[in-house]
């Protein structure tokens, strides 16, 4: 009989990493993620902090 295989992904650890905010290496503030749409209609996610 086949035994149940334990999940290889730790769901609690993944949720914790997702909840943790990304911190800027230069100033130490939270990095904002926004969607930018170009004039041609192409969408991309941008990380904004420190005027970069």
Backbone as numpy.savetxt, mean C-alpha at the origin, in Angstrom:
# Nx Ny Nz CAx CAy CAz Cx Cy Cz
-6.46 -40.62 3.21 -7.29 -39.44 3.21 -6.42 -38.19 3.21
-6.89 -37.18 2.55 -6.15 -35.91 2.49 -6.42 -35.09 3.74
-5.35 -34.62 4.36 -5.50 -33.77 5.54 -5.65 -32.33 5.11
-6.28 -31.53 5.96 -6.41 -30.10 5.67 -5.05 -29.45 5.75
-4.69 -28.68 4.73 -3.40 -27.98 4.72 -3.60 -26.60 5.32
-2.72 -26.23 6.23 -2.78 -24.92 6.87 -2.47 -23.86 5.81
-3.15 -22.74 5.86 -2.95 -21.66 4.90 -1.52 -21.15 4.97
-0.92 -20.88 3.81 0.45 -20.39 3.75 0.54 -18.89 3.98
-0.59 -18.20 3.90 -0.56 -16.75 4.12 -1.10 -16.43 5.50
-0.43 -15.53 6.18 -0.86 -15.12 7.51 -1.76 -13.90 7.35
-3.05 -14.11 7.42 -4.03 -13.05 7.16 -3.88 -11.91 8.16
-3.63 -12.23 9.42 -3.49 -11.19 10.45 -2.29 -10.30 10.16
-1.18 -10.89 9.73 0.02 -10.10 9.42 -0.21 -9.21 8.21
-0.90 -9.71 7.22 -1.18 -8.92 6.02 -2.08 -7.75 6.36
-3.08 -7.96 7.20 -3.99 -6.89 7.61 -3.24 -5.83 8.41
-2.31 -6.27 9.25 -1.51 -5.33 10.04 -0.64 -4.46 9.16
-0.02 -5.05 8.15 0.83 -4.28 7.24 0.01 -3.29 6.42
-1.18 -3.68 6.04 -2.04 -2.80 5.24 -2.51 -1.61 6.09
-2.78 -1.86 7.35 -3.27 -0.79 8.23 -2.16 0.18 8.60
-0.91 -0.29 8.60 0.21 0.56 8.97 0.46 1.58 7.86
0.61 2.84 8.23 0.79 3.90 7.24 2.22 3.89 6.71
2.37 4.23 5.42 3.70 4.39 4.85 4.28 5.70 5.35
5.53 5.67 5.76 6.18 6.85 6.31 7.25 7.33 5.33
7.30 8.64 5.12 8.27 9.25 4.22 9.67 9.14 4.82
10.66 8.78 4.00 12.03 8.67 4.47 12.68 10.00 4.73
12.19 11.08 4.09 12.80 12.40 4.26 12.27 13.14 5.48
10.95 13.24 5.60 10.38 14.07 6.66 9.73 13.27 7.79
9.42 12.00 7.56 8.81 11.18 8.60 7.30 11.29 8.68
6.68 12.04 7.77 5.22 12.17 7.76 4.59 11.05 6.95
3.28 10.91 7.08 2.54 9.91 6.33 2.52 10.27 4.84
2.68 9.27 3.98 2.67 9.47 2.54 1.24 9.29 2.04
0.71 10.28 1.31 -0.63 10.20 0.75 -0.58 9.54 -0.62
-1.54 8.65 -0.89 -1.62 7.99 -2.19 -2.87 8.53 -2.88
-2.69 9.11 -4.07 -3.81 9.68 -4.82 -3.79 9.13 -6.24
-4.95 9.15 -6.89 -5.03 8.73 -8.27 -4.93 9.97 -9.16
-3.96 9.96 -10.08 -3.78 11.07 -11.01 -4.22 10.62 -12.39
-4.99 11.46 -13.09 -5.45 11.15 -14.44 -4.79 12.14 -15.39
-4.09 11.60 -16.39 -3.41 12.46 -17.35 -4.40 13.00 -18.37
-3.93 13.91 -19.22 -4.81 14.50 -20.24 -5.27 13.47 -21.26
-4.52 12.38 -21.42 -4.91 11.32 -22.36 -5.86 10.32 -21.73
-6.13 10.48 -20.43 -7.07 9.60 -19.74 -6.41 8.44 -19.01
-5.09 8.39 -19.02 -4.38 7.31 -18.34 -4.36 7.57 -16.84
-4.70 6.56 -16.04 -4.75 6.71 -14.59 -3.51 6.09 -13.97
-2.99 6.73 -12.92 -1.90 6.14 -12.16 -1.98 6.58 -10.71
-1.48 5.72 -9.84 -1.47 6.02 -8.41 -0.17 6.74 -8.11
-0.26 7.86 -7.38 0.93 8.64 -7.03 1.04 8.76 -5.53
2.26 8.68 -5.03 2.53 8.86 -3.61 3.07 10.27 -3.43
2.39 11.06 -2.60 2.73 12.47 -2.47 3.20 12.77 -1.04
4.36 13.40 -0.95 4.90 13.89 0.31 6.13 14.75 0.01
6.42 15.73 0.82 7.61 16.57 0.72 7.74 17.28 -0.63
6.67 17.47 -1.36 6.73 18.14 -2.65 7.39 17.31 -3.73
7.50 16.00 -3.52 8.11 15.12 -4.52 7.07 14.61 -5.49
